[in-house]
């Protein structure tokens, strides 16, 4: 073999053309070799998620309680709490129930006994072990009225017993299908951190609620930036998380006071992700939700208590118009409170039929006035009229009423005496009265002269002239109250215009959140445009059972129906979707469509604008906004190659 020096010398002997050809062949050989090696590498390796990267999330409002005892009343708090704390149960990618801290459980005693075992490898962010003592401590805090936890109502009639450090037993006073779901919001706090905090400081301790909350979730607080208010909260992946550690290293939450500020920050690239109600040109994920908005009709209203009128109002609403023009098709029409599309049940619809609506209103004597408003005129019965036949010799109160009536006609009853005795003067006055109104009193009875006796025809004319009831009117004019949230204000204005087509006047009034809560507490409205939330199981009892017509119940229609009440109690007892549950839901829906206590309009999608750099989002359904992070362990930004 030639030495390296000889190879070098031989290159010098090449002509210019030979040198060029040699270099071309050499480069081709090296390139081909590299391409072949790269192809072999790519064919035998796959890209997998790798640890690292970060994303910036924008939220509306300020965090107040990154503490699961209180966070359920604020979406901003819930979003962060979802990542820092763990619950006994959690939602899967499409709203199904999954174990979280619980390793396994067993239901017995017709669903009234819930035995469970928690995982034994769970650590708090400060590396102390999580045991059943922490769960019992959290449960007692939630149930104690002194702590004012909004979760308290979910656990009324529930007891918790300790079996061992990692085993427990819930006992329910009655079967409740929503109990498993209540365990998703029941996230555990550390006893060793909170045990010496008095109730009056529990919600106000900024260090425990904002700056340094200790949880057991996939992320922990790394740092908090303030500038008079909370500017941002920086989370870092928990390396001791009991499930697989998240791929994304850091999540930073930024806080904005208005949705416009949030939208601008997203468009300018200052944040990566945000939930917005408005439509913008940005990568997005659209989730269906078990939420709906509708017009709840106060069935105690003198007019709206008539179910026929409620039916007419329901027929007059074009839901497509609201969905297309206002929601921009980010949702779907809703007719029934059982949300058939979300729960996979056969759907029944209410037809849009203005002609039928008007026909029902007119059948109920509501006719158009000159002002264009439908009015129903009502003649009230006067109970002080003459209701007995009278003649010469009669006495008593009926004679007194007769003489009082005759005294209004001095040309007929000159003396105008009120004696309660039917004598000659009264008889002569009756004869004159009968002959004066002969066409209505005598002629129909084949008479030409007065008889002096008060029979049916004479009584009818006397009552018409002297004891006519007052005439009243019912107007189809209502106050519709709602929040000043932009979309609901637009929906209310659309409803106003649609009702105007059938002669119904609606006065729209908008209020801020604190005001609308007061209005709901007092049930001070004819109609209210509002939203209600279901969960993975359709528990309708809080919204339509007769026990919920008073605050803090949410039966906004003040609707009462015994058969519906029975069905609602049965529906809330089911733990799983089964034929009996679906049959009971359909039976309730039938009653709802017959009674129309509310006019349901639409179920909005949850629109989550998210940077394309973040991969791994799954699912089409979202029970609560914070559940968009329920598969945080599967999200990733960075990747790496590994051999197959």
SULDA-V598483 format. One record per run of one state. SS is the DSSP state (h for helix, s for strand, l for the rest). FROM is the first residue (numbers start at 1). LEN is the number of residues. Records with the same first field share a line. If there is no record, write none. Layout:
# SULDA-V598483
SS->FROM-LEN + FROM-LEN
This chain:
# SULDA-V598483
l->1-3 + 13-3 + 44-1 + 51-3 + 61-10 + 74-1 + 85-2 + 88-1 + 92-5 + 100-2 + 109-4 + 119-4 + 124-5 + 130-2 + 144-1 + 148-4 + 156-2 + 165-2 + 173-6 + 186-1 + 188-3 + 195-4 + 203-3 + 212-7 + 227-3 + 238-12 + 257-2 + 268-5 + 276-8 + 290-1 + 298-9 + 316-3 + 326-5 + 334-6 + 344-10 + 364-3 + 369-5 + 380-10 + 391-4 + 396-1 + 407-14 + 422-2 + 437-1 + 442-1 + 446-8 + 455-1 + 467-4 + 476-1 + 484-2 + 501-4 + 512-1 + 523-4 + 534-7 + 545-1 + 549-13 + 572-7 + 596-2 + 605-1 + 610-5 + 616-5 + 623-2 + 630-2 + 635-1 + 637-1 + 644-1
h->4-9 + 16-28 + 71-3 + 75-10 + 132-12 + 145-3 + 152-4 + 179-7 + 191-4 + 199-4 + 206-6 + 259-9 + 307-9 + 319-7 + 340-4 + 354-10 + 397-10 + 424-13 + 438-4 + 443-3 + 456-11 + 486-15 + 513-10 + 541-4 + 546-3 + 562-10 + 579-17 + 625-5 + 632-3
s->45-6 + 54-7 + 87-1 + 89-3 + 97-3 + 102-7 + 113-6 + 123-1 + 129-1 + 158-7 + 167-6 + 187-1 + 219-8 + 230-8 + 250-7 + 273-3 + 284-6 + 291-7 + 331-3 + 367-2 + 374-6 + 390-1 + 395-1 + 421-1 + 454-1 + 471-5 + 477-7 + 505-7 + 527-7 + 598-7 + 606-4 + 615-1 + 621-2 + 636-1 + 638-6
